[in-house]
Amino acid sequence: MNVEQCRVSARIFSQFVPILMLPWWKQIKRLEARKEVIAEAKATITNEQTLAKLSDLDQFYTLYYESSKDLLKQLKSQIHEHKT
């Protein structure tokens, strides 16, 4: 592959990756909403077993949220690398 072909490939990649990232942004927004619902539920529920389960669920969503954001950061950095 010559230099010009590499540049064309990089341009194509940089145009399509943001489109592919869009579902991840939506997923992150859904995770944020779920975490809010869990926080509201934890504030009103007094049953210890239910609170423990909600805490486990909250921890799961927190880890999922953080890993999704990390993935998006990695994809963004790859986009910037291909643009240069």
Residue pairs with C-beta under 8 A, 6 or more apart in sequence:
1 9
10 82
10 83
13 79
13 82
14 79
14 82
14 83
17 75
17 78
17 79
18 79
20 75
21 72
21 75
21 76
24 68
24 71
24 72
24 75
25 72
27 68
28 65
28 68
28 69
28 72
31 61
31 64
31 65
31 68
32 65
34 61
35 58
35 61
35 62
35 65
38 54
38 57
38 58
38 61
39 58
41 54
42 51
42 54
42 55
42 58
45 51
45 54
